[in-house]
Amino acid sequence: MNISTNKSPITWDRIKERGYYYALLMRMNRPTGTYLLLWPTVWALWIAGDGSPNSGVTLVFVLGVVLMRSAGCVINDYADREIDPHVARTQNRPIPTGKVTPREALVLFVVLCLMAFTLVMTMNWLTIGLSVGGVVLAALYPFMKRHTYLPQVFLGLAFGWAIPMAFAAQTGEVPVVAWLLLTATVLWATAYDSMYAMVDIEDDLKIGVKSTAILFGDADRIVIGSIQLMFLLTMWIVGGKLGLGIFYYLGLLAASAFAVYQQFLIRDRSQEGCFKAFLNNHWFGAVIFAGLVLHYWFAENIPEGIVEPAITAVGGT
């Protein structure tokens, strides 16, 4: 008896083809989002580890960042499968073009989450418990744009949740400074994702999708600038509580310069300028991490007293 099927035979070429479209769905070709999730995570790891985080914990969290960012992109595209065909920037993604089915996307999301959870299972119970909240945030975020004008704030919570997890994994507790860092990350994500939302604002208004860019209206640049300032002030408070030195504050100064540059890029609200400003936030986060690394390296390798006058002048303790 002959049985016909529409399924393509499993061949090496078929596997490569599916892998390629799955990689596109996970945004492996667009690493900026991974960096934006990575920087707050490594800020937390370096602070929790006093400049020398456990290598095993660091490896788990870096791999977890890649997996969970990928999972977030997959579930986002699944949630937006009816919206993306109507948005110029997203209409050529794998699901709208039919290269990946919604069912495949759901399966891929579950697999990525299970892989990340397997990594977390090597950590302590506090970290494992906190990871459940991280998965819930990642799964719920894509649906927030239908119910609230603040999906960017929710994204910040999802991206920042690795911070209390990192402290829990490294120290077995979640101190006040971890929640300050989480607050700062929510502010930062709200600012940069509002710039990202400004790219799609015309399409979002047509199809009824909500965002902070729509909520802020003509005051968008002022509000984003105010949020960036609140972020920098929160990070300054973090530095004061931890007694961080001149290199950390120089990192914040460099980040301030990038914030000014981003305001310049979005000055006329052009799609190109707003997208460039969003991408520039990778360097914004990187210079803060560089300041942390230099602080701990010099604190460990330079005799006490050599940089103390400069630290005091900048505002450290």
Secondary structure, 3 states (H helix, E strand, C coil): CCCCCCCCCCCHHHHHHHHHHHHHHCCCCCCHHHHHHHHHHHHHHHHHCCCCCCHHHHHHHHHHHHHHHHHHHHHHHHHCCCCHHHCCCCCCCCCCCCCCCHHHHHHHHHHHHHHHHHHHCCCCHHHHHHHHHHHHHHHHHHHHHHCCCCHHHHHHHHHHCHHHHHHHHHHCCCCHHHHHHHHHHHHHHHHHHHHHHHHCHHHHHHHCCCCHHHHHHHHHHHHHHHHHHHHHHHHHHHHHHHCCCHHHHHHHHHHHHHHHHHHHHCCCCCHHHHHHHHHHHHHHHHHHHHHHHHHHHHHHHCCCCCCHHHHHHHCCC
